[in-house]
Amino acid sequence: MSEDVNVDVEYLTRVEGHGNIKVDVEDGNIEKCEWQVVETPRFFESMVVDKPWTDLHHITSRICGICSMAHQFASLKATENALGIELSEQDELLRRLGYHGEQIQSHILHVGYLALPDLLNKQSVLPLASSHTEEVKTVIRLHRLGNELSKTIGGRDTHQQRLIPGGFSKIPSESELEQLKEKLESSFDDLDACVEFLEGLASELPDFERETEFISITADDEYAFYDGNLDSTDTGTEKIENYKEYTNEYIVPQSTAKYTKHNRESYMVGALARLNNNYEQLHPKAKEVAERFNLEPVCHNPFMNNVAQVVESVHCIEDSIKLIDELLDRGLESQPEYKNPEAELSEGRGVGVVEAPRGLLIHDYTYNSDGNCTEANCVIPTNQNHGNIQKDMEDMVPQILDKPEDEIELNLEMLVRAYDPCISCSTHYLDVEFVD
């Protein structure tokens, strides 16, 4: 065991936002072990107050440039629930389809560009463009496919402008859906190549487990991304409206983002949590990929979150083809060239929940009779994962103190990156009390 260790990672790389890793060991005693979130807080919950119901989803999509559609969908669902706006079956199918695009592009971005260099002992993806050219090209094609799917449904690949309360301002044509289906069907060779490459590197994933609680949404008839009830591996299911009984946000000294806890000191959200809670709803091809990595519920190795992201990418492509077939078989119902949102305004509160790529995302709005927001609350996936990262780190450090200091540092960096944190998203709110 190393008697003295000093790990001081300031502004961890290959994550979104700013976070530090601090570990001090003196004479074999762990004096400090902290995951520090130092990102400047942003105030989106205040930004939307007094804004009209037609604007909130466009504002909140700017919380993140990677999962902007997730924020839009959670926002739209909260507004629609608050104001009693109904969605047609066609629009719901289109939303689910578009949402798969964001899952694919975000998962492939993380696994291919941010996590993969660790498994190949590289500092970034740039050297891999020379050493693993074909593999990088495969990642780029799959990432581009996810972007194209989001763009076809939402109008562009980030901060989509076609999404409105009650549906879409503009919908794709049947020919666009047919072209998209062809590209999705052609992607399986790239998916297989990606899976095979990652399978060959699976032994590089640290063998670390810490039993924890996993929370996601779940549904009986589908692998839940867009709709469902809250589900915990510890306590079972709960209605979405009671989300505060699950999230229980609190403040810690080393973080500008709130932490959360439910049945234990921390819990995990994200791809691994969804897989643990919804494994039986995976499409057969996705389940085959999981089996190749011996990934089955309940898995407590956080590093397998990266594998779960690949499994979900396969599922999303399979399900996207199924959704397109359903839409084409139904025939697209026409709508005006540009459709404006409509609602009968009244006071109301609504909660919208979706599974963002990084996990459970909640928007909660209250509106007055003029349709202006009077109060908002957003609970972010990474917000919910910070506590679990901290507890994993506390458990992992004693197990790896026999390694050289640079390996300890790498293992801790890989641990944080395994969660695919969006740190900026999580520093969304701060209470300030002025004292005379």
Disulfide bonds with the S-S distance in Angstrom:
none
